[in-house]
Amino acid sequence: MVVTSRDVARLAGVSQPTVSRALRDDARVSEATKLRVREAAQLLGYVPSEAGRALSSGRTRRIGLLLTDLDNQFYSHIIAPVHRELEALGYQLMLHTETADNDTIVERLLANGLDGVILATTTVDSVAPLRLKDRGLPFVYFNRTGSMVDADATVVDPAPGYRDAVARAVELGHRRIGAVLGPSNTSTAQSREAALRDALLAHGLSLTERATRRVPYGAEEGEAAAAELLSLSDRPTLLVCGNDVVAYGALNAAHRAGLAVPGDLSVIGFDDLPEAAWPIIDLATVGYDIAGMARAAADLIVRRIEDPTAAREHTRFESTFVPRSTLAAASADRRPA
């Protein structure tokens, strides 16, 4: 038999509305009554209905995490910290995976009765943020941002990490530098390319278009692009990659070409994913607090839901260079004369 709040009310000697208020920790209910209700609920094995809570509060306490870049390994590392933070705040994470970012997504999000959404794979030209704003569904950007609507966001500042990475590479004799960057319609690729070019310019260096590729953030795409750059007669001694996953592909390309890393080629990634530190990979990279950024996104969306008039907030996480074995001195026979 299903236990209801009325059963709890009878056992606790209170009204049914008092049970609901007590279990919501309503300040209008005395602590003694709350304790009596909780004890009765525990004794009966009563589990409050989420649907009932939603009807009484006007909220489902469900927040969506939207992922459209399904093959990107990066996003598997943010689900757990977002879930844990939302759970601590009394909300439930609902993962939404789609293969495209369009109007259909917005309708599906709205149909699921969410209180808000964390947009994790937004492109700069996406219309989804505009549609969400028009429909009044709160959202925040995680990592990537859109260009059509300004909103709360957690992002990375790539400049500090790239400054240190480039300074170390120059110190090691690298002058011929290539890049396998992310897709140009993402804010992450745009900001990282700009920061990398600025860091190189500080040392009198530049990226040529001949030695630059822009690809989706995937290992296969990274491998194909790196293979093209490694086939150049004046191939780079260092490849700077748009993220760690792309860098894994570059390492594969070097291996297939019979090139030693770091003997013949050095590689730098971005993100510092846990796998990058594995001894078999030991990837030099630019890192930041991924879990902290995920938790911050969860905090921002709850703040926006509970205080719609709050000032817009952009939380920036500073990057740092993480030196590992894939960056070493430029091969003497490949250095410019």
Secondary structure per residue as TSV (DSSP state, phi and psi in degrees):
chain	resnum	aa	ss	phi	psi
A	1	M	-	360.0	136.7
A	2	V	-	-76.8	128.1
A	3	V	-	-83.8	131.6
A	4	T	-	-112.8	171.0
A	5	S	H	-65.0	-25.1
A	6	R	H	-68.3	-35.9
A	7	D	H	-63.3	-41.5
A	8	V	H	-64.4	-41.6
A	9	A	H	-60.4	-43.0
A	10	R	H	-64.2	-43.1
A	11	L	H	-68.0	-38.0
A	12	A	H	-83.2	-12.9
A	13	G	T	73.8	35.5
A	14	V	S	-133.1	174.8
A	15	S	-	-79.6	160.9
A	16	Q	H	-62.4	-42.2
A	17	P	H	-60.8	-32.3
A	18	T	H	-65.8	-37.0
A	19	V	H	-59.2	-47.5
A	20	S	H	-61.3	-44.1
A	21	R	H	-67.1	-40.5
A	22	A	H	-63.5	-41.9
A	23	L	H	-74.0	-17.0
A	24	R	T	-91.4	3.8
A	25	D	T	60.5	38.4
A	26	D	-	-65.0	133.5
A	27	A	T	-65.8	-17.9
A	28	R	T	-75.8	-10.4
A	29	V	S	-102.5	133.4
A	30	S	-	-66.1	155.7
A	31	E	H	-63.1	-36.3
A	32	A	H	-63.6	-41.7
A	33	T	H	-68.1	-40.5
A	34	K	H	-58.2	-43.6
A	35	L	H	-63.7	-42.9
A	36	R	H	-63.1	-41.9
A	37	V	H	-66.1	-43.5
A	38	R	H	-64.1	-39.8
A	39	E	H	-64.6	-40.3
A	40	A	H	-65.5	-42.3
A	41	A	H	-63.5	-41.7
A	42	Q	H	-67.2	-41.1
A	43	L	H	-62.7	-38.9
A	44	L	H	-86.4	-11.0
A	45	G	T	73.0	33.4
A	46	Y	-	-77.9	130.9
A	47	V	-	-116.3	116.3
A	48	P	-	-58.6	141.7
A	49	S	-	-76.4	125.5
A	50	E	H	-63.3	-36.4
A	51	A	H	-64.5	-40.9
A	52	G	H	-64.2	-41.1
A	53	R	H	-60.6	-41.5
A	54	A	H	-63.7	-40.8
A	55	L	H	-65.2	-38.0
A	56	S	H	-79.4	-30.1
A	57	S	H	-102.4	-16.5
A	58	G	S	80.3	6.7
A	59	R	-	-130.3	148.6
A	60	T	-	-93.5	-16.4
A	61	R	-	58.2	34.1
A	62	R	E	-116.5	133.5
A	63	I	E	-124.2	132.2
A	64	G	E	-89.7	145.1
A	65	L	E	-115.2	110.9
A	66	L	E	-94.7	122.6
A	67	L	E	-123.7	125.3
A	68	T	-	-113.8	-19.9
A	69	D	-	-90.6	75.4
A	70	L	T	-70.0	-22.6
A	71	D	T	-90.4	-2.9
A	72	N	-	-81.6	114.1
A	73	Q	G	-62.8	-22.8
A	74	F	G	-53.3	-41.8
A	75	Y	G	-73.4	-19.5
A	76	S	G	-65.9	-19.5
A	77	H	G	-89.2	-5.1
A	78	I	T	-105.0	-15.6
A	79	I	H	-62.9	-47.4
A	80	A	H	-62.5	-49.2
A	81	P	H	-65.3	-33.3
A	82	V	H	-65.8	-45.2
A	83	H	H	-59.2	-48.1
A	84	R	H	-63.9	-39.8
A	85	E	H	-68.2	-43.6
A	86	L	H	-64.4	-40.0
A	87	E	H	-61.7	-41.4
A	88	A	H	-64.3	-27.0
A	89	L	T	-91.9	2.3
A	90	G	T	87.0	21.9
A	91	Y	-	-121.0	160.5
A	92	Q	E	-113.0	135.2
A	93	L	E	-86.2	131.1
A	94	M	E	-119.0	115.2
A	95	L	E	-84.7	126.4
A	96	H	E	-119.5	118.6
A	97	T	E	-115.5	127.8
A	98	E	-	-134.0	163.4
A	99	T	S	-99.6	-4.0
A	100	A	S	-150.1	156.5
A	101	D	-	-108.9	98.9
A	102	N	S	-150.5	-171.8
A	103	D	H	-61.9	-32.1
A	104	T	H	-60.6	-37.3
A	105	I	H	-59.0	-45.4
A	106	V	H	-60.1	-43.3
A	107	E	H	-63.2	-38.1
A	108	R	H	-68.6	-39.6
A	109	L	H	-62.8	-44.3
A	110	L	H	-64.8	-36.3
A	111	A	H	-67.7	-20.2
A	112	N	T	-89.6	5.6
A	113	G	T	61.6	40.0
A	114	L	-	-79.6	150.9
A	115	D	S	-83.8	-23.3
A	116	G	E	-172.8	172.1
A	117	V	E	-138.5	140.1
A	118	I	E	-101.9	118.1
A	119	L	E	-93.2	112.4
A	120	A	S	-104.5	-16.4
A	121	T	S	-129.0	32.7
A	122	T	-	-67.1	140.0
A	123	T	-	-98.3	159.4
A	124	V	T	-64.0	-25.6
A	125	D	T	-99.4	11.5
A	126	S	-	-68.5	139.7
A	127	V	S	-93.7	-7.2
A	128	A	H	-58.4	-44.6
A	129	P	H	-59.7	-37.5
A	130	L	H	-65.0	-43.1
A	131	R	H	-65.9	-40.4
A	132	L	H	-62.9	-41.3
A	133	K	H	-62.7	-45.2
A	134	D	H	-61.3	-35.2
A	135	R	H	-88.9	-2.2
A	136	G	T	77.0	21.8
A	137	L	-	-96.0	117.6
A	138	P	-	-60.7	144.6
A	139	F	E	-151.4	159.6
A	140	V	E	-134.1	154.7
A	141	Y	E	-91.3	138.1
A	142	F	E	-117.5	121.1
A	143	N	S	71.5	-59.7
A	144	R	S	-100.7	149.5
A	145	T	-	-125.3	158.4
A	146	G	-	-98.2	164.9
A	147	S	S	-100.5	-15.2
A	148	M	S	-84.7	-28.2
A	149	V	-	-136.5	128.9
A	150	D	-	-82.6	138.9
A	151	A	-	-155.7	171.5
A	152	D	-	-54.6	144.1
A	153	A	E	-155.6	149.9
A	154	T	E	-118.8	121.8
A	155	V	E	-136.1	170.5
A	156	V	E	-108.7	139.6
A	157	D	E	-95.2	106.2
A	158	P	-	-78.6	-11.9
A	159	A	H	-60.4	-49.8
A	160	P	H	-59.2	-44.4
A	161	G	H	-63.2	-43.9
A	162	Y	H	-68.2	-35.4
A	163	R	H	-58.9	-46.1
A	164	D	H	-71.3	-38.4
A	165	A	H	-63.6	-46.6
A	166	V	H	-66.7	-40.7
A	167	A	H	-59.3	-42.2
A	168	R	H	-67.8	-40.3
A	169	A	H	-63.2	-42.5
A	170	V	H	-63.8	-41.0
A	171	E	H	-60.0	-32.0
A	172	L	T	-86.5	5.1
A	173	G	T	95.1	9.0
A	174	H	-	-81.0	124.9
A	175	R	-	-126.7	-26.2
A	176	R	-	-100.1	100.8
A	177	I	E	-119.2	130.8
A	178	G	E	-113.5	166.4
A	179	A	E	-143.0	135.4
A	180	V	E	-114.0	96.4
A	181	L	E	-95.4	170.8
A	182	G	-	-77.7	178.0
A	183	P	-	-65.1	138.7
A	184	S	T	-67.2	-13.4
A	185	N	T	-94.4	20.1
A	186	T	S	-118.3	141.1
A	187	S	H	-65.3	-30.6
A	188	T	H	-65.0	-45.2
A	189	A	H	-64.3	-40.7
A	190	Q	H	-64.0	-47.1
A	191	S	H	-69.8	-36.1
A	192	R	H	-69.7	-39.9
A	193	E	H	-63.9	-43.9
A	194	A	H	-61.8	-43.2
A	195	A	H	-66.4	-39.2
A	196	L	H	-65.5	-44.1
A	197	R	H	-63.3	-40.3
A	198	D	H	-63.2	-41.9
A	199	A	H	-65.2	-40.1
A	200	L	H	-67.0	-42.3
A	201	L	H	-59.3	-33.8
A	202	A	T	-62.5	-18.9
A	203	H	T	-111.6	15.9
A	204	G	T	74.2	21.8
A	205	L	-	-115.5	164.7
A	206	S	-	-150.0	162.6
A	207	L	-	-95.6	126.2
A	208	T	-	-88.6	151.6
A	209	E	G	-63.4	-30.1
A	210	R	G	-61.8	-32.3
A	211	A	G	-105.8	22.8
A	212	T	E	-127.3	135.4
A	213	R	E	-130.4	147.3
A	214	R	E	-124.6	118.9
A	215	V	-	-138.0	163.9
A	216	P	-	-59.4	155.6
A	217	Y	S	-77.0	70.6
A	218	G	S	-137.7	155.4
A	219	A	H	-66.3	-42.0
A	220	E	H	-64.3	-43.4
A	221	E	H	-65.1	-38.8
A	222	G	H	-64.4	-39.7
A	223	E	H	-65.4	-44.6
A	224	A	H	-63.6	-43.6
A	225	A	H	-67.6	-41.8
A	226	A	H	-63.5	-37.9
A	227	A	H	-60.5	-39.0
A	228	E	H	-62.2	-45.4
A	229	L	H	-68.8	-33.4
A	230	L	H	-76.1	-12.7
A	231	S	T	-88.5	-6.7
A	232	L	S	-67.2	146.4
A	233	S	T	-63.1	-34.3
A	234	D	T	-107.3	52.7
A	235	R	-	-58.4	150.9
A	236	P	-	-65.4	152.4
A	237	T	S	-90.2	-14.7
A	238	L	E	-138.9	132.7
A	239	L	E	-111.9	124.2
A	240	V	E	-100.7	123.6
A	241	C	E	-108.7	149.1
A	242	G	S	-63.8	-28.3
A	243	N	S	-157.0	176.9
A	244	D	H	-65.1	-37.2
A	245	V	H	-63.9	-42.2
A	246	V	H	-62.0	-38.4
A	247	A	H	-64.6	-36.4
A	248	Y	H	-59.2	-40.9
A	249	G	H	-63.4	-39.2
A	250	A	H	-63.5	-37.8
A	251	L	H	-63.9	-39.9
A	252	N	H	-62.6	-41.6
A	253	A	H	-62.6	-41.9
A	254	A	H	-63.0	-42.0
A	255	H	H	-62.9	-44.9
A	256	R	H	-65.0	-30.0
A	257	A	T	-84.3	0.2
A	258	G	T	76.0	22.9
A	259	L	-	-99.8	137.5
A	260	A	-	-85.0	137.1
A	261	V	T	-114.5	118.0
A	262	P	T	-101.1	9.2
A	263	G	T	-57.2	-49.4
A	264	D	T	-98.9	-24.4
A	265	L	-	-149.2	138.3
A	266	S	E	-106.1	151.4
A	267	V	E	-137.5	135.7
A	268	I	E	-124.7	134.5
A	269	G	E	-105.6	-161.2
A	270	F	E	-154.1	133.3
A	271	D	E	121.8	-35.0
A	272	D	-	56.4	56.3
A	273	L	-	-64.6	155.4
A	274	P	G	-53.3	-37.4
A	275	E	G	-65.8	-25.1
A	276	A	G	-62.7	-26.1
A	277	A	G	-88.4	-5.7
A	278	W	S	-59.3	138.2
A	279	P	T	-55.8	-32.1
A	280	I	T	-71.3	-19.8
A	281	I	T	-107.4	-57.0
A	282	D	-	48.0	54.4
A	283	L	-	-82.4	125.5
A	284	A	E	-67.3	135.3
A	285	T	E	-157.5	172.4
A	286	V	E	-106.6	122.2
A	287	G	E	-119.4	173.1
A	288	Y	-	-164.4	177.4
A	289	D	-	-83.5	87.3
A	290	I	H	-62.3	-47.7
A	291	A	H	-63.4	-40.1
A	292	G	H	-63.5	-38.0
A	293	M	H	-68.7	-37.0
A	294	A	H	-65.2	-43.2
A	295	R	H	-63.9	-38.6
A	296	A	H	-63.3	-37.5
A	297	A	H	-63.7	-40.7
A	298	A	H	-62.9	-43.4
A	299	D	H	-62.2	-41.0
A	300	L	H	-66.0	-41.3
A	301	I	H	-69.9	-36.5
A	302	V	H	-66.2	-41.3
A	303	R	H	-60.6	-43.2
A	304	R	H	-65.9	-38.5
A	305	I	H	-66.0	-45.2
A	306	E	H	-83.1	-18.5
A	307	D	-	-141.1	80.3
A	308	P	T	-59.6	-20.4
A	309	T	T	-93.5	1.5
A	310	A	S	-60.9	149.9
A	311	A	-	-62.1	143.5
A	312	R	-	-64.7	139.4
A	313	E	-	-129.3	129.4
A	314	H	E	-112.5	113.3
A	315	T	E	-99.3	118.3
A	316	R	E	-106.3	131.0
A	317	F	E	-103.7	129.1
A	318	E	E	-77.6	141.8
A	319	S	-	-96.5	156.3
A	320	T	E	-136.8	151.2
A	321	F	E	-81.9	132.4
A	322	V	E	-113.4	97.9
A	323	P	-	-73.5	131.0
A	324	R	-	-142.3	-171.6
A	325	S	T	-73.8	-12.4
A	326	T	T	-77.9	-2.8
A	327	L	-	-117.4	118.6
A	328	A	-	-146.7	-174.1
A	329	A	-	-60.3	142.6
A	330	A	-	-63.2	137.3
A	331	S	-	-57.7	130.5
A	332	A	G	-57.0	-36.4
A	333	D	G	-80.5	-3.3
A	334	R	G	-110.8	-2.9
A	335	R	S	-75.3	146.0
A	336	P	-	-62.0	145.6
A	337	A	-	-68.4	360.0
